């Protein structure tokens, strides 16, 4: 009975993480998928795969938690989103 309980507890802890991680893989747009992966893993290597400069700088700003990347964004809407998320 202890083995069954341990297995059940292990699965109940791993299942939500697996389901959450699966979400980024379901995104069809490669830039948005890499942005999602970068925020999930807090790893800037995923940000560096993004082709759009504004989304790249938004991603780097959030991962590095640095406003210098927000200043490089040309689109006002994305720039404001970046600045609000870092403050």
N, C-alpha and C positions, 0 to 999 in steps of 0.2 A: 504494500500500500504506500510506503514511503517513496518508492521509485515512481509510482504513478503520480503522486503529489508533486515530486520534484520536476518531473517531465512537464506536467501541466503548468506549474509555476514558470518554468523556463520558456515554454511556448507563449504563455500569456504576456511575458515581458518582451519577447522578441517580435511577436506578431505586429504590434502597433508600429514599431520602428521599421519593419519590412514594408508595411502598407504605406507609411509616410514616405519612405525613400522611393517607392515605386512611382509616386506622383510625378517626379521630375522626368522620369523616363517616358511617361505618357505624353509629354508635351512635344508637339510636332515641330515647332519653330526651334531651330538649333540654338539661336542666341538666347531665347527665353529659357530653354532647358539648361543651358550652361549657367545662366544667371541663378536659376533655381538651385542647381547643384552647388554653386559657390556659396550661397546663403545657408544651405543645409549643412555643408561641411566646413564652412568658414575658411575656405581654401581659395586663394587668389589665382591659382593655376587654372581654375575653371573660368574665371573672369577674363583671363588673357586669351581665351578661345573665342570671345565675342567679337563680331565684326563691326557692329555699330559703335561709333565712338562715344555717343552719349550714354548708351547702355553700359558700355565698358567702364566709363568713368563713374557711373552710378554704382555699379557692382564693386569696383575697387574702393570707392568711398565708404560703402557699407562694410565691406570685409576689413579694410584697414582702419575704419572709423576715423577718417581724416577728411577735413573739408577742402583740402587742396584739390582733390579730384572733382568736387562739386563745382569749383570755379572754372573748370575746363569745359563744362557742359554748355552747349549752345542753345538748346531748347529750354525755354523758360519753365514749362510745366515739369520737366524732368529735373531741372536744376533746383526748383523749389522742393520737390519731393526728396531730393538728395539732402539738401540742407536741413529739412525738417526731421529726417530720419537719423541724422548724426547728432543733433543738439541734445 
